[in-house]
Amino acid sequence: MFIVESLGERIYDALRSKSKDADKKSVYAKLSVNEKETRDAIEKELESMNVPAPKLRTRCATGIADALFWTLPERSLLRLLTGILKKRAFSHWRERHNSRNPDLWTLLLEHENLQWKMLDLSE
């Protein structure tokens, strides 16, 4: 999840830089910040379990993803992002893991719902 949130932050940064629409740029900027805040919450949870955050793997993954994100056009990035978000990963994971830390899983579900709302995705 830590890596996923880092990748999300990167894709929103790439979308923000590619968009010519000021409103979309603002949405992408807010979602990028939200990805970082969610990643930070996940990192705190990992620390509380004495599990180090996978920072080296994250740097490798985001470096490779950055190369891809910056070469793809905005429309392709949006299709990729929409495909990922439609899987509703946090909703499914929350059903299985909510008992471990309900506050974290509520935050992750709110994060997922915020993305759907701000990107105007439909079920």
C-alpha positions as CSV (number, residue, x, y, z in Angstrom):
1,M,0.0,0.0,0.0
2,F,2.9,2.3,0.8
3,I,4.2,1.9,-2.8
4,V,0.7,2.2,-4.3
5,E,0.2,5.6,-2.6
6,S,3.6,6.8,-3.8
7,L,2.7,5.8,-7.4
8,G,-0.7,7.6,-7.0
9,E,1.1,10.7,-6.0
10,R,3.3,10.5,-9.0
11,I,0.5,9.9,-11.5
12,Y,-1.4,12.9,-10.1
13,D,1.7,15.0,-10.4
14,A,2.1,14.0,-14.0
15,L,-1.6,14.6,-14.8
16,R,-1.4,18.1,-13.2
17,S,1.6,19.0,-15.4
18,K,-0.1,17.7,-18.6
19,S,-3.5,19.2,-18.0
20,K,-4.3,22.6,-19.6
21,D,-7.5,23.0,-17.5
22,A,-7.0,25.0,-14.3
23,D,-9.8,23.2,-12.5
24,K,-8.4,19.8,-13.3
25,K,-4.9,20.9,-12.3
26,S,-6.4,21.9,-8.9
27,V,-8.1,18.6,-8.5
28,Y,-4.9,16.7,-9.4
29,A,-2.9,18.8,-7.0
30,K,-5.3,18.1,-4.1
31,L,-5.4,14.4,-4.9
32,S,-1.6,14.3,-5.0
33,V,-1.4,15.8,-1.5
34,N,-4.1,13.3,-0.4
35,E,-2.0,10.4,-1.7
36,K,1.0,11.7,0.3
37,E,-1.1,12.1,3.5
38,T,-2.4,8.6,3.1
39,R,1.0,7.2,2.4
40,D,2.2,8.9,5.6
41,A,-0.6,7.3,7.6
42,I,0.4,3.9,6.2
43,E,4.0,4.6,7.1
44,K,3.0,5.4,10.7
45,E,1.0,2.1,10.8
46,L,4.0,0.2,9.6
47,E,6.2,1.8,12.2
48,S,3.7,0.9,14.9
49,M,4.1,-2.7,13.9
50,N,7.9,-2.4,13.8
51,V,7.9,-3.0,10.0
52,P,10.1,-0.6,8.0
53,A,8.4,1.2,5.1
54,P,9.7,-0.2,1.8
55,K,11.5,3.1,0.8
56,L,14.1,1.6,-1.5
57,R,11.5,-0.5,-3.4
58,T,9.3,2.6,-3.5
59,R,12.1,4.8,-5.0
60,C,12.7,2.1,-7.7
61,A,9.0,1.7,-8.5
62,T,8.3,5.4,-8.7
63,G,11.4,6.0,-10.8
64,I,10.3,3.5,-13.4
65,A,6.7,4.7,-13.2
66,D,7.8,8.4,-13.5
67,A,9.4,7.5,-16.8
68,L,6.2,5.9,-18.0
69,F,3.8,8.6,-16.6
70,W,5.8,11.5,-18.2
71,T,5.8,9.9,-21.6
72,L,2.1,8.9,-21.8
73,P,-0.4,11.5,-22.8
74,E,-3.0,12.8,-20.3
75,R,-5.8,10.7,-21.8
76,S,-3.8,7.5,-21.4
77,L,-2.9,8.3,-17.8
78,L,-6.6,8.9,-17.0
79,R,-7.6,5.6,-18.5
80,L,-4.9,3.9,-16.5
81,L,-5.9,5.6,-13.3
82,T,-9.6,5.0,-13.9
83,G,-8.9,1.3,-14.5
84,I,-7.0,1.1,-11.2
85,L,-9.6,3.1,-9.2
86,K,-12.6,1.0,-10.5
87,K,-11.1,-2.0,-8.8
88,R,-11.9,-0.4,-5.4
89,A,-8.9,-2.1,-3.8
90,F,-9.2,-0.4,-0.4
91,S,-12.9,-1.3,-0.2
92,H,-12.1,-4.9,-0.7
93,W,-9.0,-4.9,1.6
94,R,-11.0,-3.1,4.3
95,E,-13.5,-5.9,4.4
96,R,-10.7,-8.4,5.2
97,H,-8.4,-6.2,7.4
98,N,-10.6,-3.7,9.1
99,S,-10.3,-5.3,12.5
100,R,-6.5,-4.6,12.6
101,N,-6.8,-0.9,12.6
102,P,-10.3,0.5,11.9
103,D,-9.2,4.1,11.9
104,L,-6.6,3.5,9.2
105,W,-9.0,1.5,7.1
106,T,-11.7,4.2,7.4
107,L,-9.1,6.8,6.3
108,L,-8.2,4.6,3.3
109,L,-11.8,4.2,2.3
110,E,-12.4,7.9,2.6
111,H,-9.3,8.4,0.4
112,E,-10.7,6.1,-2.2
113,N,-14.1,7.7,-2.1
114,L,-12.6,11.2,-2.4
115,Q,-10.8,10.1,-5.6
116,W,-14.0,8.8,-7.1
117,K,-15.8,12.1,-6.2
118,M,-13.1,14.5,-7.3
119,L,-12.5,12.6,-10.6
120,D,-16.3,12.3,-11.1
121,L,-16.2,8.5,-11.6
122,S,-19.4,6.5,-11.7
123,E,-19.9,3.0,-10.4
